Amino acid sequence: ITEIIKALDNCGVGFITLTHLPKTYLDGAVFSYKNNPVIVYTRRYDRTDHFWFTLAHEIAHIILHYKNAELCILDNFDDKNSVPIDRWH
């Protein structure tokens, strides 16, 4: 884990770990800070497999969507009836 965080840093991608935010289903997020992406991992499920899945998921968002500064994607895998939101204006 330390090596992947160093590799992300070398690529200009920040990484922050937070404790789980009560009453939320937030596992991870990506935001921009000083024109660089930052990955946030919330430790909602403090397990190694969940860490790697969330990290890969957020890296995929960076690769696929980060160049579009107006894009906001909310994934809600817990609500089977939710519709993904892909833009906020």
Phi and psi restraints in degrees (value plus and minus 20) as a CYANA .aco file:
   2 THR   PHI     -80.3   -40.3
   2 THR   PSI     -60.9   -20.9
   3 GLU   PHI     -86.4   -46.4
   3 GLU   PSI     -60.1   -20.1
   4 ILE   PHI     -88.6   -48.6
   4 ILE   PSI     -55.8   -15.8
   5 ILE   PHI     -87.0   -47.0
   5 ILE   PSI     -58.7   -18.7
   6 LYS   PHI     -83.7   -43.7
   6 LYS   PSI     -61.8   -21.8
   7 ALA   PHI     -84.0   -44.0
   7 ALA   PSI     -60.7   -20.7
   8 LEU   PHI     -81.3   -41.3
   8 LEU   PSI     -65.6   -25.6
   9 ASP   PHI     -79.1   -39.1
   9 ASP   PSI     -61.9   -21.9
  10 ASN   PHI     -83.0   -43.0
  10 ASN   PSI     -45.0    -5.0
  11 CYS   PHI    -110.9   -70.9
  11 CYS   PSI     -20.5    19.5
  12 GLY   PHI      68.3   108.3
  12 GLY   PSI      -4.9    35.1
  13 VAL   PHI    -126.1   -86.1
  13 VAL   PSI     101.6   141.6
  14 GLY   PHI    -101.1   -61.1
  14 GLY   PSI     144.0   184.0
  15 PHE   PHI    -163.6  -123.6
  15 PHE   PSI     109.1   149.1
  16 ILE   PHI    -150.4  -110.4
  16 ILE   PSI     119.3   159.3
  17 THR   PHI    -131.6   -91.6
  17 THR   PSI     111.2   151.2
  18 LEU   PHI    -141.1  -101.1
  18 LEU   PSI     136.8   176.8
  19 THR   PHI     -92.4   -52.4
  19 THR   PSI     137.6   177.6
  20 HIS   PHI     -75.4   -35.4
  20 HIS   PSI     116.7   156.7
  21 LEU   PHI    -106.4   -66.4
  21 LEU   PSI      92.7   132.7
  22 PRO   PHI     -73.6   -33.6
  22 PRO   PSI     124.8   164.8
  23 LYS   PHI      43.5    83.5
  23 LYS   PSI       4.3    44.3
  24 THR   PHI    -146.3  -106.3
  24 THR   PSI     145.2   185.2
  25 TYR   PHI    -133.2   -93.2
  25 TYR   PSI       4.7    44.7
  26 LEU   PHI    -100.2   -60.2
  26 LEU   PSI      99.4   139.4
  27 ASP   PHI    -117.3   -77.3
  27 ASP   PSI     -58.8   -18.8
  28 GLY   PHI    -181.1  -141.1
  28 GLY   PSI     150.2   190.2
  29 ALA   PHI    -180.4  -140.4
  29 ALA   PSI     145.2   185.2
  30 VAL   PHI    -152.1  -112.1
  30 VAL   PSI     115.3   155.3
  31 PHE   PHI    -160.2  -120.2
  31 PHE   PSI     149.8   189.8
  32 SER   PHI    -123.0   -83.0
  32 SER   PSI     115.8   155.8
  33 TYR   PHI    -157.8  -117.8
  33 TYR   PSI      98.6   138.6
  34 LYS   PHI      32.5    72.5
  34 LYS   PSI      25.7    65.7
  35 ASN   PHI      45.0    85.0
  35 ASN   PSI       0.1    40.1
  36 ASN   PHI    -146.3  -106.3
  36 ASN   PSI     125.2   165.2
  37 PRO   PHI     -94.1   -54.1
  37 PRO   PSI     126.7   166.7
  38 VAL   PHI    -148.6  -108.6
  38 VAL   PSI     108.4   148.4
  39 ILE   PHI    -114.7   -74.7
  39 ILE   PSI     114.9   154.9
  40 VAL   PHI    -135.3   -95.3
  40 VAL   PSI     110.7   150.7
  41 TYR   PHI    -136.7   -96.7
  41 TYR   PSI     104.1   144.1
  42 THR   PHI    -112.9   -72.9
  42 THR   PSI     -24.1    15.9
  43 ARG   PHI      38.3    78.3
  43 ARG   PSI      12.3    52.3
  44 ARG   PHI     -75.6   -35.6
  44 ARG   PSI     -69.0   -29.0
  45 TYR   PHI    -134.6   -94.6
  45 TYR   PSI      88.5   128.5
  46 ASP   PHI    -102.1   -62.1
  46 ASP   PSI      50.0    90.0
  47 ARG   PHI    -152.9  -112.9
  47 ARG   PSI     128.6   168.6
  48 THR   PHI     -81.6   -41.6
  48 THR   PSI     -63.3   -23.3
  49 ASP   PHI     -83.6   -43.6
  49 ASP   PSI     -58.1   -18.1
  50 HIS   PHI     -88.8   -48.8
  50 HIS   PSI     -58.4   -18.4
  51 PHE   PHI     -77.1   -37.1
  51 PHE   PSI     -71.2   -31.2
  52 TRP   PHI     -85.2   -45.2
  52 TRP   PSI     -59.4   -19.4
  53 PHE   PHI     -83.2   -43.2
  53 PHE   PSI     -68.1   -28.1
  54 THR   PHI     -83.4   -43.4
  54 THR   PSI     -63.1   -23.1
  55 LEU   PHI     -80.2   -40.2
  55 LEU   PSI     -68.0   -28.0
  56 ALA   PHI     -81.1   -41.1
  56 ALA   PSI     -60.5   -20.5
  57 HIS   PHI     -82.2   -42.2
  57 HIS   PSI     -65.9   -25.9
  58 GLU   PHI     -90.9   -50.9
  58 GLU   PSI     -56.3   -16.3
  59 ILE   PHI     -81.6   -41.6
  59 ILE   PSI     -60.3   -20.3
  60 ALA   PHI     -81.4   -41.4
  60 ALA   PSI     -60.4   -20.4
  61 HIS   PHI     -81.1   -41.1
  61 HIS   PSI     -60.2   -20.2
  62 ILE   PHI     -83.2   -43.2
  62 ILE   PSI     -68.4   -28.4
  63 ILE   PHI     -83.2   -43.2
  63 ILE   PSI     -63.3   -23.3
  64 LEU   PHI    -104.8   -64.8
  64 LEU   PSI     -50.1   -10.1
  65 HIS   PHI    -149.7  -109.7
  65 HIS   PSI     -30.7     9.3
  66 TYR   PHI     -83.7   -43.7
  66 TYR   PSI     -50.7   -10.7
  67 LYS   PHI     -84.1   -44.1
  67 LYS   PSI     -38.9     1.1
  68 ASN   PHI    -117.0   -77.0
  68 ASN   PSI      76.2   116.2
  69 ALA   PHI     -83.0   -43.0
  69 ALA   PSI     -42.9    -2.9
  70 GLU   PHI    -104.3   -64.3
  70 GLU   PSI     -30.5     9.5
  71 LEU   PHI     -98.2   -58.2
  71 LEU   PSI     113.3   153.3
  72 CYS   PHI    -151.8  -111.8
  72 CYS   PSI     103.0   143.0
  73 ILE   PHI    -138.9   -98.9
  73 ILE   PSI     109.0   149.0
  74 LEU   PHI    -137.9   -97.9
  74 LEU   PSI      95.4   135.4
  75 ASP   PHI    -116.6   -76.6
  75 ASP   PSI     109.6   149.6
  76 ASN   PHI    -149.1  -109.1
  76 ASN   PSI      69.1   109.1
  77 PHE   PHI     -99.5   -59.5
  77 PHE   PSI     -36.5     3.5
  78 ASP   PHI    -100.0   -60.0
  78 ASP   PSI     -46.3    -6.3
  79 ASP   PHI    -121.5   -81.5
  79 ASP   PSI      84.0   124.0
  80 LYS   PHI     -86.6   -46.6
  80 LYS   PSI     -37.1     2.9
  81 ASN   PHI    -118.5   -78.5
  81 ASN   PSI     -19.1    20.9
  82 SER   PHI     -94.8   -54.8
  82 SER   PSI     131.3   171.3
  83 VAL   PHI    -130.4   -90.4
  83 VAL   PSI     108.2   148.2
  84 PRO   PHI     -79.0   -39.0
  84 PRO   PSI     117.9   157.9
  85 ILE   PHI    -118.9   -78.9
  85 ILE   PSI     101.0   141.0
  86 ASP   PHI    -132.1   -92.1
  86 ASP   PSI     -23.2    16.8
  87 ARG   PHI    -172.6  -132.6
  87 ARG   PSI     119.4   159.4
  88 TRP   PHI    -141.8  -101.8
  88 TRP   PSI     116.3   156.3
